[in-house]
Amino acid sequence: MSHRAVILINLGTPNSPTYFSVFKYLRQFLSDPRVIDYPWIFRFLLVNFIICPIRSFASSRIYKDLFNKYSGQSPLKLYTDELTRALNQGSSEDKFYYAMRYQNPSIESTIKEALDNNPNELVIFPLFPQYASATTGSVYEEVGKILSRYWVIPKVTYIGQFYSEPSFINAWKNNLSKMNIDSYDHILFSFHGLPNSQVNKVYSDNICEDKNCDRGITELNKFCYKATSYETARLIANSSHINSDQYTVCFQSRLTKNWLQPFTDEVLKSLAENGKKRILIVSPAFTADCLETVIELGDEYNRLFQDAGGEVVDYVPSLNASEAWVDSIKEILG
Protein backbone atom coordinates (compact mmCIF):
# COMPACT_ATOMS: atom_id res chain seq x y z
CA MET A 1 0.00 0.00 0.00
CA SER A 2 1.48 3.33 -1.04
CA HIS A 3 2.04 5.93 1.63
CA ARG A 4 3.72 9.18 2.45
CA ALA A 5 6.75 9.23 4.70
CA VAL A 6 6.78 12.47 6.69
CA ILE A 7 10.02 13.47 8.42
CA LEU A 8 9.68 16.10 11.13
CA ILE A 9 12.99 17.89 11.61
CA ASN A 10 14.02 19.95 14.63
CA LEU A 11 17.28 21.77 15.31
CA GLY A 12 19.03 19.29 17.57
CA THR A 13 20.44 18.69 21.02
CA PRO A 14 23.54 17.20 22.64
CA ASN A 15 23.18 13.49 23.30
CA SER A 16 24.07 14.14 26.93
CA PRO A 17 25.07 17.17 29.04
CA THR A 18 28.74 16.19 29.23
CA TYR A 19 31.50 18.51 28.00
CA PHE A 20 32.47 16.31 25.05
CA SER A 21 28.87 15.71 23.95
CA VAL A 22 28.12 19.44 24.07
CA PHE A 23 31.40 20.17 22.25
CA LYS A 24 30.45 17.73 19.49
CA TYR A 25 26.98 19.26 19.14
CA LEU A 26 28.25 22.84 19.08
CA ARG A 27 30.98 22.01 16.58
CA GLN A 28 28.52 20.42 14.16
CA PHE A 29 26.00 23.22 14.63
CA LEU A 30 28.40 26.15 14.37
CA SER A 31 30.38 24.64 11.49
CA ASP A 32 27.31 24.97 9.28
CA PRO A 33 28.03 27.84 6.84
CA ARG A 34 24.37 28.83 7.03
CA VAL A 35 24.75 29.37 10.79
CA ILE A 36 28.09 31.17 10.82
CA ASP A 37 28.42 32.63 7.35
CA TYR A 38 32.15 33.38 7.46
CA PRO A 39 34.73 32.11 4.95
CA TRP A 40 35.60 28.47 5.64
CA ILE A 41 39.01 28.94 7.20
CA PHE A 42 37.87 31.68 9.59
CA ARG A 43 34.81 29.65 10.59
CA PHE A 44 36.94 26.55 11.16
CA LEU A 45 39.41 28.37 13.39
CA LEU A 46 36.73 30.28 15.27
CA VAL A 47 34.56 27.23 15.97
CA ASN A 48 37.25 24.63 16.72
CA PHE A 49 39.78 26.71 18.62
CA ILE A 50 37.81 29.51 20.26
CA ILE A 51 34.04 29.03 20.60
CA CYS A 52 33.68 25.29 21.26
CA PRO A 53 36.61 24.78 23.67
CA ILE A 54 35.53 27.74 25.79
CA ARG A 55 31.75 27.69 25.47
CA SER A 56 31.35 23.95 26.01
CA PHE A 57 32.29 24.25 29.70
CA ALA A 58 29.53 26.74 30.53
CA SER A 59 27.05 25.18 28.12
CA SER A 60 27.47 21.69 29.57
CA ARG A 61 26.51 23.01 33.02
CA ILE A 62 23.43 24.68 31.57
CA TYR A 63 22.46 21.56 29.65
CA LYS A 64 22.87 19.54 32.84
CA ASP A 65 20.32 21.79 34.56
CA LEU A 66 18.00 21.38 31.57
CA PHE A 67 18.29 17.61 31.39
CA ASN A 68 17.76 17.31 35.17
CA LYS A 69 14.41 19.07 34.82
CA TYR A 70 13.30 16.29 32.46
CA SER A 71 14.62 13.19 34.26
CA GLY A 72 17.93 13.23 32.43
CA GLN A 73 16.47 13.79 28.96
CA SER A 74 16.48 16.58 26.43
CA PRO A 75 13.00 18.18 26.32
CA LEU A 76 13.45 18.97 22.63
CA LYS A 77 14.01 15.32 21.80
CA LEU A 78 11.41 14.12 24.31
CA TYR A 79 8.63 16.29 22.90
CA THR A 80 9.55 15.70 19.26
CA ASP A 81 9.40 11.97 19.91
CA GLU A 82 6.03 12.32 21.66
CA LEU A 83 4.71 14.41 18.79
CA THR A 84 5.78 11.80 16.25
CA ARG A 85 4.14 9.02 18.24
CA ALA A 86 0.90 11.00 18.52
CA LEU A 87 0.84 11.63 14.77
CA ASN A 88 1.43 7.96 13.99
CA GLN A 89 -1.40 6.88 16.27
CA GLY A 90 -3.93 8.81 14.23
CA SER A 91 -2.64 8.14 10.72
CA SER A 92 -3.13 5.18 8.42
CA GLU A 93 -1.74 6.56 5.14
CA ASP A 94 1.15 8.64 6.49
CA LYS A 95 4.13 7.30 8.39
CA PHE A 96 5.85 9.87 10.60
CA TYR A 97 9.52 9.97 11.56
CA TYR A 98 11.63 12.61 13.26
CA ALA A 99 15.21 13.75 12.90
CA MET A 100 17.51 16.45 14.21
CA ARG A 101 19.50 18.72 11.93
CA TYR A 102 22.45 18.32 14.31
CA GLN A 103 23.25 15.12 16.23
CA ASN A 104 20.74 12.31 16.69
CA PRO A 105 18.64 10.91 15.21
CA SER A 106 20.39 12.22 12.14
CA ILE A 107 18.62 13.27 8.96
CA GLU A 108 20.69 10.75 7.00
CA SER A 109 19.72 7.75 9.14
CA THR A 110 16.08 8.81 9.25
CA ILE A 111 15.83 9.25 5.50
CA LYS A 112 17.32 5.77 5.07
CA GLU A 113 14.76 4.31 7.47
CA ALA A 114 11.92 6.07 5.65
CA LEU A 115 13.08 5.09 2.15
CA ASP A 116 13.66 1.49 3.21
CA ASN A 117 9.86 1.30 3.57
CA ASN A 118 9.49 2.35 -0.09
CA PRO A 119 7.10 5.32 0.23
CA ASN A 120 5.64 6.89 -2.88
CA GLU A 121 6.30 10.36 -1.45
CA LEU A 122 8.81 11.80 1.02
CA VAL A 123 7.69 14.89 2.91
CA ILE A 124 10.29 17.04 4.66
CA PHE A 125 8.73 19.08 7.46
CA PRO A 126 11.16 21.43 9.27
CA LEU A 127 9.56 22.45 12.57
CA PHE A 128 10.51 26.11 12.18
CA PRO A 129 7.47 28.39 11.73
CA GLN A 130 9.44 31.34 10.30
CA TYR A 131 11.94 30.78 7.49
CA ALA A 132 15.61 31.43 8.20
CA SER A 133 18.56 30.26 6.15
CA ALA A 134 20.19 28.98 9.36
CA THR A 135 17.25 26.67 10.13
CA THR A 136 14.87 25.76 7.29
CA GLY A 137 17.42 26.62 4.61
CA SER A 138 20.03 24.43 6.27
CA VAL A 139 17.60 21.51 6.46
CA TYR A 140 16.73 21.82 2.78
CA GLU A 141 20.41 21.86 1.80
CA GLU A 142 21.27 18.85 3.97
CA VAL A 143 18.34 16.81 2.67
CA GLY A 144 19.31 17.62 -0.91
CA LYS A 145 22.88 16.43 -0.35
CA ILE A 146 21.69 13.16 1.19
CA LEU A 147 19.06 12.41 -1.46
CA SER A 148 21.58 13.08 -4.25
CA ARG A 149 23.36 9.88 -3.25
CA TYR A 150 20.25 7.70 -3.82
CA TRP A 151 19.60 5.96 -7.12
CA VAL A 152 15.83 5.93 -6.59
CA ILE A 153 14.30 9.13 -5.25
CA PRO A 154 10.53 9.29 -4.78
CA LYS A 155 8.50 12.46 -5.06
CA VAL A 156 9.85 14.90 -2.49
CA THR A 157 7.73 17.62 -0.93
CA TYR A 158 9.13 20.33 1.31
CA ILE A 159 6.90 22.05 3.85
CA GLY A 160 7.92 25.68 4.04
CA GLN A 161 7.28 28.29 6.70
CA PHE A 162 3.91 28.15 8.42
CA TYR A 163 4.10 31.25 10.63
CA SER A 164 0.61 32.43 9.65
CA GLU A 165 -1.24 29.14 9.22
CA PRO A 166 -4.59 29.45 11.05
CA SER A 167 -4.19 26.05 12.74
CA PHE A 168 -0.71 26.99 14.00
CA ILE A 169 -2.00 30.30 15.37
CA ASN A 170 -4.92 28.44 16.97
CA ALA A 171 -2.53 26.02 18.69
CA TRP A 172 -0.77 28.97 20.33
CA LYS A 173 -4.13 30.54 21.18
CA ASN A 174 -5.03 27.33 23.01
CA ASN A 175 -1.80 27.48 25.02
CA LEU A 176 -2.34 31.14 25.89
CA SER A 177 -5.91 30.44 26.98
CA LYS A 178 -4.52 28.36 29.85
CA MET A 179 -2.81 31.45 31.28
CA ASN A 180 -4.53 34.27 33.16
CA ILE A 181 -3.42 36.99 30.75
CA ASP A 182 -5.07 39.77 32.77
CA SER A 183 -2.81 39.02 35.74
CA TYR A 184 0.28 40.24 33.83
CA ASP A 185 1.45 43.81 33.37
CA HIS A 186 2.86 43.18 29.91
CA ILE A 187 3.35 40.38 27.37
CA LEU A 188 6.50 39.73 25.34
CA PHE A 189 6.58 37.81 22.09
CA SER A 190 10.20 36.71 22.15
CA PHE A 191 11.75 35.15 19.04
CA HIS A 192 15.19 33.65 18.62
CA GLY A 193 17.53 36.29 17.31
CA LEU A 194 19.50 36.38 14.08
CA PRO A 195 22.47 38.49 12.96
CA ASN A 196 21.33 41.57 11.04
CA SER A 197 23.71 40.55 8.25
CA GLN A 198 21.77 37.31 7.68
CA VAL A 199 18.40 39.09 7.68
CA ASN A 200 19.73 41.65 5.19
CA LYS A 201 20.72 38.87 2.78
CA VAL A 202 17.04 38.17 2.12
CA TYR A 203 16.93 41.34 0.02
CA SER A 204 18.64 42.10 -3.28
CA ASP A 205 19.87 45.42 -1.88
CA ASN A 206 21.05 43.78 1.39
CA ILE A 207 18.97 46.17 3.49
CA CYS A 208 16.13 45.12 5.78
CA GLU A 209 15.63 48.23 7.89
CA ASP A 210 13.70 50.20 5.25
CA LYS A 211 11.21 47.42 4.41
CA ASN A 212 8.72 48.16 7.24
CA CYS A 213 8.92 44.55 8.38
CA ASP A 214 7.26 45.31 11.71
CA ARG A 215 4.09 46.53 9.93
CA GLY A 216 3.06 43.59 7.80
CA ILE A 217 3.89 41.02 5.15
CA THR A 218 4.51 42.13 1.58
CA GLU A 219 5.64 40.36 -1.56
CA LEU A 220 9.12 41.74 -0.87
CA ASN A 221 9.55 40.67 2.77
CA LYS A 222 7.60 37.38 2.81
CA PHE A 223 10.80 35.38 3.53
CA CYS A 224 12.23 37.89 5.99
CA TYR A 225 12.53 36.37 9.46
CA LYS A 226 11.89 39.74 11.11
CA ALA A 227 8.72 40.33 9.10
CA THR A 228 7.30 36.85 9.67
CA SER A 229 8.10 37.02 13.40
CA TYR A 230 6.16 40.26 13.77
CA GLU A 231 3.29 38.78 11.77
CA THR A 232 3.13 35.66 13.96
CA ALA A 233 3.01 37.82 17.08
CA ARG A 234 0.30 40.02 15.58
CA LEU A 235 -1.88 37.06 14.59
CA ILE A 236 -1.55 35.32 17.97
CA ALA A 237 -2.27 38.58 19.80
CA ASN A 238 -5.34 39.27 17.68
CA SER A 239 -6.67 35.75 18.18
CA SER A 240 -6.24 36.09 21.96
CA HIS A 241 -7.69 39.63 22.11
CA ILE A 242 -4.40 41.19 23.19
CA ASN A 243 -4.18 44.86 22.23
CA SER A 244 -1.09 46.24 20.50
CA ASP A 245 -0.18 48.32 23.58
CA GLN A 246 -0.21 45.22 25.76
CA TYR A 247 2.68 43.44 24.07
CA THR A 248 6.16 43.93 22.63
CA VAL A 249 7.97 41.88 19.98
CA CYS A 250 11.61 41.21 20.86
CA PHE A 251 14.50 38.86 20.13
CA GLN A 252 16.47 36.64 22.51
CA SER A 253 19.70 34.61 22.50
CA ARG A 254 21.79 37.37 20.92
CA LEU A 255 25.54 37.01 20.64
CA THR A 256 26.44 40.57 19.63
CA LYS A 257 24.80 43.98 19.37
CA ASN A 258 24.49 43.49 15.62
CA TRP A 259 21.52 41.17 15.94
CA LEU A 260 17.80 41.80 15.54
CA GLN A 261 16.45 44.28 18.06
CA PRO A 262 14.90 45.03 20.47
CA PHE A 263 16.68 42.50 22.70
CA THR A 264 14.47 40.58 25.13
CA ASP A 265 16.80 41.03 28.09
CA GLU A 266 16.96 44.79 27.60
CA VAL A 267 13.18 45.05 27.19
CA LEU A 268 12.74 43.15 30.46
CA LYS A 269 15.11 45.50 32.30
CA SER A 270 13.27 48.52 30.94
CA LEU A 271 9.88 47.12 31.97
CA ALA A 272 11.14 46.47 35.50
CA GLU A 273 12.60 49.96 35.73
CA ASN A 274 9.21 51.35 34.70
CA GLY A 275 7.42 49.58 37.52
CA LYS A 276 6.13 46.47 35.74
CA LYS A 277 6.05 43.51 38.10
CA ARG A 278 4.62 40.54 36.22
CA ILE A 279 5.60 39.61 32.66
CA LEU A 280 4.36 36.79 30.43
CA ILE A 281 6.57 35.61 27.56
CA VAL A 282 5.38 33.76 24.47
CA SER A 283 8.08 32.32 22.19
CA PRO A 284 6.46 31.22 18.92
CA ALA A 285 9.70 30.57 17.05
CA PHE A 286 9.98 27.31 19.00
CA THR A 287 7.50 24.46 18.57
CA ALA A 288 9.03 22.41 21.40
CA ASP A 289 10.44 23.50 24.73
CA CYS A 290 14.21 23.56 24.81
CA LEU A 291 17.21 25.33 26.34
CA GLU A 292 16.04 28.71 25.06
CA THR A 293 12.59 28.45 26.66
CA VAL A 294 13.13 26.40 29.81
CA ILE A 295 16.48 27.85 30.92
CA GLU A 296 16.86 31.20 29.14
CA LEU A 297 13.27 32.40 29.54
CA GLY A 298 12.26 30.41 32.60
CA ASP A 299 15.38 30.77 34.74
CA GLU A 300 17.85 33.36 33.44
CA TYR A 301 15.36 36.04 32.45
CA ASN A 302 13.43 35.54 35.66
CA ARG A 303 16.56 36.30 37.68
CA LEU A 304 17.43 39.25 35.44
CA PHE A 305 13.93 40.72 35.82
CA GLN A 306 13.91 40.29 39.58
CA ASP A 307 17.37 41.85 39.90
CA ALA A 308 16.02 44.87 38.01
CA GLY A 309 13.09 45.25 40.41
CA GLY A 310 10.43 43.03 38.86
CA GLU A 311 8.71 40.09 40.51
CA VAL A 312 8.09 37.26 38.08
CA VAL A 313 8.54 36.22 34.47
CA ASP A 314 6.35 33.35 33.30
CA TYR A 315 6.58 31.77 29.89
CA VAL A 316 3.85 30.01 27.95
CA PRO A 317 4.85 26.37 27.34
CA SER A 318 5.58 25.59 23.73
CA LEU A 319 3.31 23.51 21.50
CA ASN A 320 5.27 20.33 22.29
CA ALA A 321 2.94 17.37 21.59
CA SER A 322 -0.38 19.10 22.27
CA GLU A 323 -3.49 17.89 20.52
CA ALA A 324 -3.93 21.25 18.79
CA TRP A 325 -0.38 21.06 17.40
CA VAL A 326 -0.93 17.50 16.19
CA ASP A 327 -4.09 18.65 14.42
CA SER A 328 -2.25 21.64 12.99
CA ILE A 329 0.48 19.49 11.43
CA LYS A 330 -2.13 17.28 9.81
CA GLU A 331 -3.90 20.34 8.41
CA ILE A 332 -0.67 21.87 7.09
CA LEU A 333 0.18 18.57 5.39
CA GLY A 334 -3.25 18.46 3.79
N, C-alpha and C positions, 0 to 999 in steps of 0.2 A: 504494500500500500504506500503510495507516494505521500511525502510529508515535507513540511518545512522544518529546517533546523535553525533555531533562533539562538544566537550567542549574545548574551548580555555581557557587556564589558565595562568594568570599573577601573579606576586608576591603579590601585595596587596597595600593598602593605608589606612590611617586613614579615618573614615567616615566624620570627620570634623577636622579643625585645632585647636581644643580646647585641653587643657592639658590632660583631662581625656580620650579623644578619642585617642590622640597620645600615651598616657600611655598604653591603652588597646591594641593598634596595636603593639607597641614595645614589650610588654610582651608576646603576642602570637607569634610574629616573633622570638624573642630571646630565647624563651623557647623551641624552636624546637631543639632537640639534633643533628640534621644535620646542624644547623646553628652555635650553640655554642656546640662543642663536648666535654664538660666537664662532669664529673660524675654528676648525677642528683642533689645531695644536693648542690654541689658547684654552679651549674648552677642556681638552684632555688634561692639561697641566692644572687648571683651576679646580676641576672636579677631583682628580686623583691625588693631588698633593696639597691642596689647601682646604677645600670645602669638606670632603668626606672624612679625612683623618681627624679634623677638628670637630665638625658638627656631629659626628656619630656618637661621641661621648655624651653630649647633652641630650641628643635625640633619643638615645637608647634608654635614658632615665625617664623621659617623657612617655615613650612607648610602653615602658614597664608599668607606669601608672595607668595608662590606657588599658592595657591588656588585663591588669588586675581588676579593673572595674567590670570586666566581662569574663570572669573565671578563667583568665589566662588566654583568652582568644582576642583576635582582632575584630572589632564590631563591624568594620567594613566588609570583611570576608564572611562573618557570621550572618549579617543581614542579607548580603547578596546571595548566599547559599539558601537562606530561608525563602527569599523572593523567588528563586528559581524552582524550589520545591513546590511552592504554592501555585506557580504558573503551570507546572507539569501536572498537578493534581486536577486541574480544571480544563485540560486540553487533550483532545484525542488526535487532532491532525498536526499539531505543532509539537516539536520536541525542544525543550529549552535547556541550554547549557549556560555556564558563566565562566568568564576568564578575567584575568587582571592584565592590564597593559604592562605592568612591571611586576616581576616575581610570579607567584603561583596562585591558582593554576594558570599556566601561560596561554597566550593566544594560540601559539603553535600546537601545543598538545591538545587543546580544546577543539581546534579546527580539525585535527586528525581524528579525534573521537567522533565528531559530528559527521565527517565525510565517510568514515568507516561504515556508517549506517545508511549510506547511499541516499541522501535526501534529494528531492528534485529542485529544491531551492535552499540557499544558505542566506540567512538574514543576519546582518551585523548591526547590533543595537548598542551603541555607546551610551552609557547612562549619564550623559552630560547634557543638561537641558539647553544651555547656551553654547553655541559653537565657539571654540578657540582652537587655534592651530596646535597648541600644546596638549590638548586633550583629544577632542574628536578628530582633528587633523592627523595627529600622531597615530591614532587607532587605524584610521583609513590607510595610512602609508604602510604600517606594519602588516595589516591584513593583506594588502596588495603584494607585498614582498613574499609572504608565505604562500599565497595562492599561486604565484607565478611559478612555483616549483612543482605544482601538480599537473599531471597529464590530463586528467579529467576534472574540469571545473564546472559545477552546476550553475544555474542562474544565481547571481549574487545581488542581493538588495541591501542597500545601506540606509539605515534610519538616521536622518539628520537631526538637527536641533528641534526641540519640542517645547521651547520656553513659553509659548503662548497657547499650547493645546488646551482646550477647555477641560478635558479630563484631568490633565496634569494640574491645572489651576485649582480644580475642584478637590483634588487630593490634598493640596496644601490648605485649602479652605477648611476641609474636615479636620486637619491637625490643629489649625488655629481655633476652631470652634470648641476645642477641649480646654482652652485657656480662658481665663477671665480677663479679657482684653481691657476692660474698663478699670481694672485695678493697677494698670501701669501708667506711668507719666509720659512715656514715649515708646515708640516701636522703631527698631532698626531692621532694615532689610540688608543683611551683610552678605556680600558675595566674595568669593575668593578673588584676590587681586591678580593683576597681570602687569608686566612692564608696559609703560606707555609706548615704547618702541614697537612692541608686538601688536598692540592695538592699532597703531598708525599704519602698519603694513597692510591692513585690510583695504586701504584706500590707495588709488593710483597716484595721488599727490602726497602720500605718506603723512597726512594730517587728519587727526580725528577731532580736535578741539573745536573746529568751526562747523561741525556737522549736526549740531543740536541733538546729540544722541540721548540727552536726558528728557527730551520732549516727545519722542515717539519714533516709530519705525517707518523708514522710507525705503525706496528701492535702492538707495545708495548705501544705507547703513544696516541692511538686514542681516549681515553676517558680522557686524561689529559687536563684540562681547559687551562693551559698555552699553550700547543701545538696547540689546536684548535683555540685559540685567535690569535696566530701568523699566523695561516693558513688563517683565515678569513681576517685579515689585508692584507696579501700577495695577496689573490685572488681579493679583492676589488681594491687594488692599481694597480695590473696588468690590470684589466678590465678598469680602468680609466687612464691608461698610466702614472702612477705615479712611478718614479724611486725609487729604494731602498734608495738612499741617500737623497730623498726628504721627507721621513717620519720616524717616530719613533713609536714603539709599547710601550705602558706604561699602568699603572694600577692605578685607582683612588679609592677614598673612603676608604683608608686604616685606620685601627685603631691602629696598632702598626708597628714597623719596621720589624717585622717578617711576612710580607705579600709579595705577588708577587712584584717584582721590574722589571724595574725602576718605581718610583712613578711619576704620572702625574704632581703633584705640583712641585716636584723637577726638572723635565725635563723643565717645563715652566720657572722656575727661571734661569736655566742654559742657556736656549735659549735667554732670555732677557739680561743676563749678557754678552752674546756673540754677541749682537747687532741685534738680530732678533726683528722685530717690529710687524709683523702681523702673527698670527698663526690660523690655521683652525683645529678644532678637530672633528673627526668622532668617534662615540661610538657605535660600532656594537654589543655590548652585550645586548643592549636595543632595543626592537622592538617598544616601545612607549615612548614618552617623559614623563619624571617624575622628581622627586626631583633631581636625580643625573645628569640629562642633563640640565634642565632649570635653576636650582639654582646653583648647584655645578660647572658645566662647564660654564654656561652662565653668572652668576653673580660673584661667589666667585673666580673662576680662572681668570676671567677678571681683577678683582681688584688686585689679587696677581701678575699677569703679569705686569700690569701697575705700581705697586709699585716697581717692580724690574727693571723698565726702558723700558718695552715694550709699545705698543700702543693699540692693540686690539686682543682679542681672540674671534673668531666666532666658533659656532658649527653647524654642519650639522643636521637639524631636523631629528628625527627618522622616521621610516617607517610609524608609526601611522596607518592611514586607507587609505594609498595611493593605487591607482589602481594597481601598480606593486606589492605591498605586498599582496593585495587580490588575484591577479593572482598567486603569488608564493605559497600561502597557498593551493590553489586549486591544483596546480601542485604537491606539496609535498604530499598531500592526495591521489592523483592518481585517 
